Amino acid sequence: MTVENLPAVNATLNGISAILLTMGFVFIKRGKKEAHQRCMISAFLVSAVFLICYLIYHYYAGSTKFTATGWIRPVYFTILITHVILAAAIVPMILMTMWRAWKKDFEKHKKIARWTWPLWMYVSVTGVLIYLMLYQWFPPGS
């Protein structure tokens, strides 16, 4: 594997995270707390691996410019900007949500999880969408 493979790896990790988040949500709604816990811890670990791969890629490869023109350009940058802002904001929220579960303070855990889960899901899904737009649908030089 080379650095050039990391965007696809990152998109895959984001997709896996979104699947685990969805499964965790379904499990908790069905009262399956242990399955919920396993999914959420797994989503956290997958997201941590994503962050490591993301930082490695950008350290070695820098940034990739979005070169498409027309109506898709403002759409892409709207998605990108909201993704980046929420990706930064979600990290402390995830840590706080997990900490409250770890401490078995489930009332406070639920209060923050109601905000954490949809934002984390948005970041995971838009991460895949950004990859598709940047590298598959509108690759540089196309």
N, C-alpha and C positions, 0 to 999 in steps of 0.2 A: 504494500500500500504506500502511496505517495501523498504528499501534501495536497496535490490536485484532487485526490479522492475525498478529502475531508468535507467539502460542501455536501456531497451526497450522503456521507456518513452522518453529518449533522442533521440533515433533513430526516433521515431515517430515525435517528434518536429522538427528534422532536415528534415524529409520528408515533413512535412507540410510547413516548410520554403521554401524548394525547389519548391513546388507547388505554393506557393504565389509569389515567385520570378518570376516563369515562367508566371503566370497570369499577374503580374505587367508589365513584358516585353511586352507581347502581347497587353495589354491595351494601353501602351504608343505608340507602333507602330501603333495602330489603332486610335490614337489621343484622347483616352478616359482618360484624365488627372486625373479626380477625382477617377475613378476606379483604375488607376495606383497608385495614392497616398494612397488609402485605402489598397491596397495589400502590398505596400512597408512598410507602418507603421505596418501593421499586421505581416509581415515577421520580422521586427525589434523586435516587442514585443514577438513573438514566439521564436526568437533567444535569447532574453534576459531571458526568462523563461528557455530555454535550458541551458544557462550558469549557472543559479542558481542551477538547478538540477544536472548539471555536477559537479559543485564544491561541492555540498552536497554529491553526491555519492563518489567522490574521497576523501573527508575528512573522511568519515566513512569506506569506503571499500578499500581504497588504489588503487593500480593498478592491473590489470589482465594481466597475462603473456600470450603471444601468444606462444603456445607450438607446433604448427604444424611444420612439417619438410618438406624438399624437396623444389621444385620450388616455392611453395606458400609463403614461408617465406620471400624471398627478395621482392616479389610482395607486401605482406602485409606491410613490413617496409617502402618500397618506398611510398606507399599510406599514411601510418601513418605519416611519417616525413613531406611530403609535406602538408598534412592536418594540422598538428600542426603549422608549420611555417606560413602558409597562414591564419589560424584561428587567430593567434596573429596579423598578419599584417592587416587583414581585419577590425578589430574593429575601429581603427581611420579612416579608409577609409569610413566605413559606416557612422560614426558620421559626417565626413566632407561632405559627399554626402547629407545626410539629412539636415545638417545645411544650405548648399547652396540652397536647395529646400525651406526650411523654410524662408530664407531671399529673396526668389524669384529671386535669381541670377542663372537663368536657363542655361545661357551659361556655366558658371563654373560648374554647377551641371551636365550638360551633359558630359563635359570633364572628370570629375572624375568618373561618373557613368559608362562610357564605360570600365573602369578598375574594378570598384567595383563590378558590377553585375556578371561578369563571375567568379571572384574570390570567391565571396560570394556563388554563385551557386556551385562551385567546393567544397567548404568547407561543404556545406549542403549535397551534394550528397555523398561525400566521408565519411562523418560522418555516414550515413546509411550503406555504404559499410563496414566500419570498424566494426560496430556493427554486421553485418551479418557474417563477417569473424571471429570475435573474439568470439561471443556467439552462433551462429547458425551453421555455416558450419564447423568450426574447434574449438569447445569448449574445454576449458582446461580439460585434462584427457581423451580425446577421442582417 
